[in-house]
Amino acid sequence: MSWLANQNKAVEISKKPALLELSPSEFLKAVESLRRRLLIEKVQKGDRTLFQLQPAIAEYIKERIK
């Protein structure tokens, strides 16, 4: 979540940070879990699917990791 909070715009989930210690399948499960809880939203840009944190959640996380 902190990685998503620090993104300035919606990102493709294929661009996950290299240092993230999750397998690709674990990462996809985590993204889907956060989406089901309405913490992240899916954004369609043409034929691409991007994800971003809800703005209030992103601000909260940025403040917590300072």
Secondary structure, 3 states (H helix, E strand, C coil): CHHHHCCCCCECHHHCCCCCCCCHHHHHHHHHHHHHCCCEEEEEECCEEEEEECHHHHHHHHHHCC
